[in-house]
Amino acid sequence: MEMPIIDAHHHIWRQADLPWLTGPMVPRIFGPYEPIRRDYGIDEYLADLAGSGVVKSVYVQTNWAPGEAEDEVAWVQGVADAHGWPHAIVGYADLMADDVRPALDRLMRYPLIRGVRMQLHWHDNEMYRFARRPDLADDETFRKNFAALAETGLSFDLQVFASQMAGAARLAADFPDTTFILQHAGMLEDLSETGIVSWRDGIKALAAQPNIVSKLSGLGTFIHRNDPTHIAMVVQETAGIFGADRCLFGSNFPIEKLWTDYGTLARTYRDAVSVFPPEEQKAMLHDTAARVYRI
């Protein structure tokens, strides 16, 4: 029997809720996305993962329209109540608001809420840019609101590029009781020797903070394919730096569905972690996610 997997990073959506899926096609980091410019519901997600050994999952926010963060969590909670999936929710809160506490209070009413993601990634390449500027982690308003987030006990899904990792490490050091979950193993986008060294140095800085863990997910984002050699390199480097008990798998579906099927993706990650002892494989595929997201 294969080792069970928790998918710690996936999405479901109704196209009408997502401005970026209803608006015109524009260049995005994951390439042409016409095939996912539609509804992607829990039934399709469960059909996709069938036979892969996935036993539980974590939904991660999908950038609904501004002001509808609670509506998003309410909808996903309703899906979970009806279907039994997903098993945890990472919602959105605007940590640049005047006072984020009322929004957090509303999110905390939902039983499956476990964390918040506000995407901080910024890049010189405008196509890779999401945040309004690169240094939000050092912003006074952001940090004031982050202190409110820390009081809730929710985790923070951290999305940054290598150039931002030093600032992210400072943020984690200043909020040691908050668990930070690095998205997509730090979003390695520059595969030159210099780029990989910069990414590796940033990962080491993040791993030096004991309250940061790393998702092994989204590794096709910048290459637009399921590449076993690339995935194995990133997974093994990341786990070697963080340790297996601080790494967790995520499918990033349906984004990765643009270039692969779920079973192939899961097999690629199983193969990538197979060089580690069984207990460490179990940590990366299942146990870390269960602990971090309390499922």
C-alpha positions, -999 to +999 in steps of 0.1 A: +000+000+000+014+034-010+021+060+016-010+083+021-007+119+009-022+152+022-024+178-006-016+209+013-021+233-016-050+232-041-078+254-053-114+250-064-134+278-079-164+292-097-151+313-125-176+341-119-160+348-085-126+354-098-119+387-117-086+373-130-105+344-146-134+365-160-113+393-175-093+392-207-064+367-211-031+384-200+004+370-196+008+351-164+037+333-147+021+299-154+017+306-191-015+303-213-044+294-191-074+291-213-081+255-202-087+266-166-107+297-174-139+279-162-154+265-131-132+239-112-153+223-085-148+198-058-162+170-079-136+175-106-108+179-081-118+146-064-119+129-098-085+143-107-069+129-075-086+095-076-061+066-073-032+089-062-033+081-025-044+116-014-065+113+017-070+149+028-065+184+014-060+221+021-077+248+001-057+279-005-073+313-014-077+322-051-080+360-052-117+367-052-128+403-057-116+428-031-139+428-001-152+392-007-126+373+014-153+361+039-176+351+010-147+329-003-142+311+030-179+307+036-183+291+001-154+267+007-167+258+042-201+250+026-184+228+000-165+210+028-197+206+048-214+190+018-186+168+004-161+162+033-134+180+013-113+200+017-102+195+053-086+230+060-089+264+045-063+292+040-082+324+034-073+359+025-070+390+047-057+424+036-028+431+059-024+466+045-059+476+057-063+503+083-073+475+108-074+439+098-090+427+130-126+429+120-119+408+089-099+383+109-128+380+134-152+372+106-128+345+092-124+329+126-161+320+127-155+292+101-144+259+116-119+250+088-100+282+087-063+275+095-044+303+080-041+334+057-023+340+025-016+375+013+008+372-016+039+393-012+059+382-042+074+410-063+098+407-091+117+430-115+099+411-143+064+426-143+048+394-155+060+377-122+050+407-100+020+405-077+025+427-046+025+465-050+061+467-039+089+444-029+092+453+008+057+449+023+071+426+050+089+456+065+059+480+062+046+495+094+009+490+086+016+454+074+034+446+106+007+462+128-019+440+112+004+410+113+005+414+150-033+410+150-030+379+128-005+365+152-029+369+181-055+346+163-031+317+161-036+314+123-007+305+101+006+326+073+012+312+038+043+331+027+049+338-010+081+355-019+109+353-044+146+348-035+153+386-035+127+390-007+137+361+015+159+381+038+130+404+047+107+374+051+131+359+075+131+391+096+093+390+097+093+354+109+120+362+135+098+390+148+067+368+151+082+335+164+048+321+176+033+323+141+039+294+116+050+305+082+044+282+052+067+291+023+048+287-009+062+266-038+096+261-022+105+297-027+094+301-063+127+293-081+123+311-114+160+318-124+176+284-133+210+299-141+238+290-117+236+324-101+199+322-098+200+288-080+227+300-057+206+331-048+175+309-042+195+284-021+210+312+001+175+326+006+161+292+015+189+288+041+180+322+056+144+312+059+152+277+073+172+293+100+139+305+115+123+275+132+088+287+126+090+285+088+082+253+068+082+249+031+056+236+006+069+213-021+045+226-047+040+247-078+073+235-093+060+236-128+050+273-125+079+288-144+088+259-167+052+250-177+057+213-175+060+184-151+098+178-151+109+150-128+145+161-128+137+197-119+112+186-093+136+161-077+163+188-075+141+214-058+125+189-035+158+173-024+176+206-020+147+221+000+143+190+022+180+189+027+180+225+041+147+225+060+146+189+070+118+165+061+097+174+091+094+210+078+084+201+043+049+194+029+035+184-005+010+205-025-004+198-060-012+234-069-042+220-089-058+231-112-029+253-122-006+223-127-034+207-147-024+230-175+005+206-182+000+173-163-025+150-148-028+146-110-016+109-109+015+117-129+023+147-106+018+127-074+041+100-088+067+125-097+068+138-061+067+103-047+098+095-068+115+128-057+112+119-020+120+082-025+157+089-018+148+097+018+141+071+046+104+060+049+097+081+079+110+113+062+089+105+031+059+101+054+066+135+069+069+153+035+039+136+020+015+136+050+026+143+086+040+178+083+008+190+066-014+172+092+006+190+120+009+225+104-028+227+092-042+207+122-060+181+102 
